[in-house]
Amino acid sequence: MGVSNCDERKPACDKCKVYGVDCSFALSANSTEQSVSCSDQDTTPAVGTPQAPPSAGSELAISDLELLHHYTTSTAYTFSHHPALQTFWRVEAPKIAFTAPYTLRAILAMSALHLSVLRPEKKDLYIAQASEHNDAALKLATPEITNISPENATPLFLFSALLSFISCAKPLKLGNFLLWEDHDIADWLSLIRGTGTIVESANDSLRTGPLGIIFSVHRQSHNQPDPVVRHEFLEDLRVFILEEVTDEHEREVYSVAIDHLSHCFAICLDKAWRLETSDVFMWLLRVPADFLRLLKGHQPHALMVLGYFCVLMHQLEWMWWMKNWERHILSQIYHLLPAPLHRAWLQWPMEQVGFSPS
């Protein structure tokens, strides 16, 4: 308690000092000063500004931040040799992804798969992270895919591209032919074949929006007329298949698939163009759906055509997620083909990719 007749000097009155007691005024003044100090600051956050975590127990998702950092500093540069496209994947793609959680999850999944290759000692950890993000992305994207609009077309188109990369980046295993697994057409392939619908639904907004750079870079190669030059090995394969297949519809399906493959060969092998994934994978967007069904059923002639597609896949070996896929698929095709004659037709593709069956 304070002494009577306090002279109210700060920080303690003279009489309290003399008697060696706690000055009640000093305690009161100190509390007042603290109150004034706090009131001088506006503790109400401005609208739209970041706010502090609600509690000390809240934590940042450090693992996700690590994945995003790795994506922007490393993974984004591996999607293309083209400087403009590298900038798109590094800068614009994350901006788009922040508007669509499924696209952001796909980015994180791809980054985790990249780290699983670069840091093999933590491979299982990163693959588990990739699987978690990929599964969540698919769950979030599925309702959007059934309701395509100009508003969601951009993130959906980007998501479909990332999903194809993720499917290629997953660890190789027997029974996985990339295009299908366990006799089911791959989900990612069904989705990217649906990108045509996405483009049709929002053609103008896609080409004039953030994705415009993708279309402008690829427009030259994709708008070229069908090549006049026929590839000798493909034409020989066509003749063989059409002689063996008697069903008219199947003959047409195979012929169309080989026509589109010839177009891709012209772009990838005959011209000095810098290859992008779309230059190779556009074949998958163009082949008839019935051809994919023939592949699903392990029909020998469809498998043989796919074997020649592996020569194109080999052109993308510089991409870490495409490493060894062509040899992996050729090996499985070789052992699935029923007759030595069919296997003999794989000799040229095997030579081109440097594969020798064991």
Helices and strands as residue ranges (DSSP letters): H 14-19, H 24-39, H 62-73, G 75-78, H 83-87, I 88-92, H 93-97, H 101-118, G 120-122, H 123-145, H 153-169, E 180-181, E 184-185, H 187-193, H 195-201, H 203-208, H 212-222, H 232-244, H 248-265, I 266-270, H 277-286, H 289-296, H 300-313, G 314-316, G 320-322, H 325-336, H 340-344, H 347-353
